[in-house]
Amino acid sequence: MTGSTETAAVLVRMALPADAASLAAIHVCCFARAWDEAAMAQFLGVPGCLTLIASTREHAPAQGFLIARAASDEAELLTLSVLPARRRLGLARALLAALVQELRRSGGKRLFLEVEDGNEAALGLYRSLGAEAVGRRPGYYEHGADAAIFSLAL
Ligand SMILES: CC(C)(COP(=O)(O)OP(=O)(O)OC[C@H]1O[C@@H](n2cnc3c(N)ncnc32)[C@H](O)[C@@H]1OP(=O)(O)O)[C@@H](O)C(=O)NCCC(=O)NCCS
């Protein structure tokens, strides 16, 4: 992705190393076991990892982000989070649209998305994109919940 893309009122851009602290600040608002700034900085340096940031205004602080990893023509979404106060504004949809565009551009054919059972927001989002449930990982999460695996043809 070069520059940034705008979907409706959402601006999406590629993350920079200087964004690591903002990413960690969002993640801690969204997950009980959040990734810290050092972990984010590592992802930002890994070849094949794609980190996209969304906000509702140009130059506004990051309000949501995703990290995906691509290998050959397949990719997986590693994390996706939007600040609680900025949800239901289309940020996650815009982030995934930009990811799909970027993966297609580089020859990607399939994106795998994983979600905890009962996470209705993510399930609703993935289904609304046309992703299909293709498998389950029983007891995948530390607290014992199952993971549902979705696949999106690119
Ligand atoms: C899942 C999450 C990323 C969605 O972010 P968001 O920016 O609010 O999502 P969007 O506004 O782009 O919503 C797009 C679509 O997803 C679905 N959706 C989003 N939130 C939903 C909810 N609470 N319940 C049901 N469907 C929902 C809807 O289809 C929605 O479209 P609509 O608003 O036109 O109905 C956000 O709720 C979040 O950060 N949750 C905590 C972290 C998480 O669970 N991440 C995903 C697993 S890694």
PDBQT file of the ligand as one rigid body, heavy atoms in Angstrom, charges set to zero:
ROOT
HETATM    1  C1  LIG A 201     -14.747  -6.642  16.034  1.00  0.00    +0.000 C 
HETATM    2  C2  LIG A 201     -14.382  -5.145  15.925  1.00  0.00    +0.000 C 
HETATM    3  C3  LIG A 201     -12.965  -5.043  15.397  1.00  0.00    +0.000 C 
HETATM    4  C4  LIG A 201     -15.366  -4.469  14.953  1.00  0.00    +0.000 C 
HETATM    5  O1  LIG A 201     -14.921  -3.133  14.757  1.00  0.00    +0.000 OA
HETATM    6  P1  LIG A 201     -15.895  -1.955  14.256  1.00  0.00    +0.000 P 
HETATM    7  O2  LIG A 201     -15.030  -0.871  13.718  1.00  0.00    +0.000 OA
HETATM    8  O3  LIG A 201     -16.845  -1.598  15.321  1.00  0.00    +0.000 OA
HETATM    9  O4  LIG A 201     -16.674  -2.670  13.066  1.00  0.00    +0.000 OA
HETATM   10  P2  LIG A 201     -17.409  -1.913  11.860  1.00  0.00    +0.000 P 
HETATM   11  O5  LIG A 201     -18.022  -0.640  12.356  1.00  0.00    +0.000 OA
HETATM   12  O6  LIG A 201     -16.491  -1.820  10.710  1.00  0.00    +0.000 OA
HETATM   13  O7  LIG A 201     -18.584  -2.942  11.550  1.00  0.00    +0.000 OA
HETATM   14  C5  LIG A 201     -18.685  -3.606  10.306  1.00  0.00    +0.000 C 
HETATM   15  C6  LIG A 201     -19.743  -4.689  10.413  1.00  0.00    +0.000 C 
HETATM   16  O8  LIG A 201     -19.374  -5.685  11.381  1.00  0.00    +0.000 OA
HETATM   17  C7  LIG A 201     -20.550  -6.176  12.051  1.00  0.00    +0.000 C 
HETATM   18  N1  LIG A 201     -20.512  -5.777  13.463  1.00  0.00    +0.000 N 
HETATM   19  C8  LIG A 201     -19.692  -4.888  14.056  1.00  0.00    +0.000 A 
HETATM   20  N2  LIG A 201     -19.950  -4.822  15.377  1.00  0.00    +0.000 NA
HETATM   21  C9  LIG A 201     -20.962  -5.674  15.605  1.00  0.00    +0.000 A 
HETATM   22  C10 LIG A 201     -21.656  -6.066  16.781  1.00  0.00    +0.000 A 
HETATM   23  N3  LIG A 201     -21.358  -5.530  17.992  1.00  0.00    +0.000 N 
HETATM   24  N4  LIG A 201     -22.610  -7.013  16.684  1.00  0.00    +0.000 NA
HETATM   25  C11 LIG A 201     -22.919  -7.573  15.477  1.00  0.00    +0.000 A 
HETATM   26  N5  LIG A 201     -22.287  -7.228  14.318  1.00  0.00    +0.000 NA
HETATM   27  C12 LIG A 201     -21.323  -6.305  14.393  1.00  0.00    +0.000 A 
HETATM   28  C13 LIG A 201     -21.717  -5.519  11.340  1.00  0.00    +0.000 C 
HETATM   29  O9  LIG A 201     -22.068  -6.319  10.225  1.00  0.00    +0.000 OA
HETATM   30  C14 LIG A 201     -21.087  -4.203  10.891  1.00  0.00    +0.000 C 
HETATM   31  O10 LIG A 201     -21.766  -3.585   9.821  1.00  0.00    +0.000 OA
HETATM   32  P3  LIG A 201     -22.952  -2.536  10.160  1.00  0.00    +0.000 P 
HETATM   33  O11 LIG A 201     -22.436  -1.577  11.187  1.00  0.00    +0.000 OA
HETATM   34  O12 LIG A 201     -23.203  -1.906   8.823  1.00  0.00    +0.000 OA
HETATM   35  O13 LIG A 201     -24.089  -3.365  10.686  1.00  0.00    +0.000 OA
HETATM   36  C15 LIG A 201     -14.506  -4.442  17.306  1.00  0.00    +0.000 C 
HETATM   37  O14 LIG A 201     -15.767  -4.742  17.876  1.00  0.00    +0.000 OA
HETATM   38  C16 LIG A 201     -13.418  -4.814  18.288  1.00  0.00    +0.000 C 
HETATM   39  O15 LIG A 201     -12.349  -4.213  18.313  1.00  0.00    +0.000 OA
HETATM   40  N6  LIG A 201     -13.684  -5.827  19.155  1.00  0.00    +0.000 N 
HETATM   41  C17 LIG A 201     -12.701  -6.258  20.154  1.00  0.00    +0.000 C 
HETATM   42  C18 LIG A 201     -11.542  -6.977  19.517  1.00  0.00    +0.000 C 
HETATM   43  C19 LIG A 201     -11.989  -8.166  18.671  1.00  0.00    +0.000 C 
HETATM   44  O16 LIG A 201     -12.881  -8.919  19.046  1.00  0.00    +0.000 OA
HETATM   45  N7  LIG A 201     -11.333  -8.333  17.491  1.00  0.00    +0.000 N 
HETATM   46  C20 LIG A 201     -11.700  -9.359  16.534  1.00  0.00    +0.000 C 
HETATM   47  C21 LIG A 201     -11.048 -10.672  16.770  1.00  0.00    +0.000 C 
HETATM   48  S1  LIG A 201      -9.279 -10.595  16.548  1.00  0.00    +0.000 SA
ENDROOT
TORSDOF 0
